[in-house]
Amino acid sequence: MIGIFKTNILTQQDKHTVVTAIAGHFNPTACTVDLEDCDKVLRVVCQQLEEDRLISFVRGLGYHCTLLD
């Protein structure tokens, strides 16, 4: 399953923080943040992904996160 989210992750440090936290908590196959995109797209590939849970997790880290349509 692939989840694609709009975030406010702005820096390489923020990206590293979020990707590392997601990797430790959700065990994704892949997790990336496109800092060049205007929506700062977070893409998470995982066997089983509960989108609401991931959104809450990223928000708990202090970042904005919504499902990208």
VEXKE-447991 format. One line per 2 residues: number of its first residue (from 1); for each residue x, y, z of N, C-alpha, C, O, CB. Coordinates in steps of 0.05 Angstrom, whole numbers. Glycine has a CB too. Example, Ala and Ser with C-alpha at 12.3 -4.5 7.8 and 13.67 -1.06 7.14 Angstrom:
<nuros>
1) 264,-114,156,246,-90,156,264,-66,156,285,-66,169,226,-89,181 | 257,-45,142,273,-21,143,258,1,157,268,23,161,282,-12,114
</nuros>
This chain:
<nuros>
1) 17,-23,0,0,0,0,18,25,0,39,25,13,-19,0,25 | 9,45,-14,25,70,-16,8,93,-5,-15,97,-13,33,76,-46
3) 19,108,13,6,132,24,21,156,15,45,158,16,5,131,55 | 6,176,5,18,201,-5,5,224,11,-20,227,12,14,204,-36
5) 22,240,24,13,261,42,25,288,37,48,289,28,19,252,71 | 10,308,42,20,336,40,30,343,68,17,338,88,-3,356,31
7) 54,355,69,66,362,95,77,390,95,76,404,74,88,342,103 | 88,398,117,103,424,119,132,418,127,145,435,140,89,443,139
9) 143,396,119,170,389,124,188,406,106,185,404,81,176,358,120 | 206,422,118,220,442,102,250,436,98,261,443,77,216,468,114
11) 262,425,118,292,422,117,300,393,116,285,375,121,304,435,142 | 325,389,109,337,362,108,336,350,136,331,326,139,366,363,98
13) 340,366,157,339,356,184,311,347,191,307,325,203,349,378,204 | 291,363,184,263,355,189,257,329,174,244,311,185,243,378,180
15) 266,327,149,261,303,133,274,279,147,261,258,149,273,307,105 | 298,281,156,312,259,169,297,251,194,293,227,199,341,267,176
17) 288,270,210,273,265,235,248,249,229,243,228,242,266,291,249 | 232,258,210,207,245,203,211,217,191,198,198,199,191,262,184
19) 229,215,172,233,189,158,244,169,178,236,146,178,253,193,135 | 263,177,196,274,159,216,252,150,235,251,126,242,297,172,231
21) 235,168,244,214,161,263,194,142,250,185,123,262,199,187,272 | 186,148,225,167,130,211,179,103,207,166,82,211,159,143,184
23) 205,102,200,218,76,195,219,59,221,215,35,220,247,81,186 | 222,72,243,223,58,269,196,49,279,194,30,294,236,74,289
25) 175,63,270,149,57,281,131,41,262,115,24,271,135,84,287 | 134,45,236,116,32,216,130,11,199,116,-4,186,104,53,199
27) 156,10,200,172,-10,185,164,-9,155,156,-30,144,168,-37,196 | 166,14,142,158,16,114,179,3,95,202,0,102,154,44,106
29) 170,-4,71,188,-13,50,204,10,39,227,8,33,172,-27,28 | 190,34,38,203,58,28,189,82,42,165,81,47,202,61,-3
31) 204,103,46,193,128,58,210,151,48,234,152,52,193,126,89 | 197,170,34,212,193,23,196,218,27,172,218,31,217,189,-7
33) 211,241,27,198,267,28,210,283,5,235,285,3,203,281,55 | 193,294,-12,203,311,-35,203,340,-26,182,353,-27,185,307,-60
35) 226,350,-18,228,378,-8,225,398,-31,220,421,-26,254,382,6 | 229,389,-56,227,407,-79,198,412,-87,192,433,-99,242,395,-103
37) 180,394,-80,152,396,-87,139,417,-70,146,420,-46,137,369,-85 | 120,432,-81,107,453,-65,90,442,-42,86,456,-22,88,470,-83
39) 82,417,-44,66,404,-23,84,388,-3,74,375,15,46,385,-35 | 110,389,-8,129,374,10,119,346,14,115,337,37,132,389,38
41) 116,331,-8,102,305,-8,117,284,7,141,279,2,98,297,-37 | 103,272,26,113,249,41,100,224,28,76,222,25,106,250,71
43) 117,205,20,108,181,7,117,157,23,141,154,28,118,179,-23 | 98,141,32,104,118,49,93,92,36,70,91,30,92,122,78
45) 111,73,32,103,47,21,106,27,44,127,24,56,121,39,-4 | 84,13,50,83,-5,72,64,-28,66,44,-24,52,74,10,98
47) 69,-52,78,51,-75,74,23,-68,82,4,-72,67,62,-99,89 | 20,-58,107,-6,-49,117,-2,-21,128,14,-16,146,-16,-69,140
49) -16,-2,117,-13,26,124,-40,37,133,-59,38,116,-1,42,102 | -42,45,158,-66,59,167,-61,89,164,-46,100,180,-74,51,197
51) -72,101,144,-66,129,138,-72,147,161,-56,165,166,-82,138,113 | -95,144,175,-102,161,197,-81,159,219,-74,179,232,-129,154,208
53) -71,135,224,-51,130,245,-25,144,237,-12,156,255,-46,100,249 | -17,143,212,8,156,203,5,186,205,24,199,214,14,147,174
55) -18,197,197,-23,226,199,-20,235,228,-7,254,234,-51,233,188 | -33,220,246,-31,227,275,-2,226,285,6,243,300,-49,209,291
57) 12,206,276,40,202,284,57,226,275,72,237,291,51,176,273 | 55,234,250,70,256,239,62,282,253,79,299,259,67,259,209
59) 37,286,258,28,310,272,39,310,301,45,331,311,-3,311,273 | 41,286,313,52,284,339,82,292,340,92,300,361,50,256,349
61) 95,290,318,123,299,315,125,329,312,146,341,312,137,285,292 | 102,342,308,101,371,305,99,382,277,104,405,272,125,383,317
63) 91,365,258,89,373,230,60,371,220,45,355,231,107,356,212 | 54,387,201,28,385,188,28,361,169,48,356,156,21,412,172
65) 6,346,168,5,323,151,-24,317,144,-41,313,161,18,298,164 | -30,317,118,-57,310,108,-55,292,84,-35,293,70,-73,336,102
67) -75,276,79,-76,259,56,-77,276,31,-93,295,29,-100,239,57 | -60,270,12,-60,285,-13,-79,272,-33,-76,248,-38,-31,287,-25
69) -97,288,-44,-117,277,-63,-105,274,-91,-119,266,-109,-141,295,-64
</nuros>
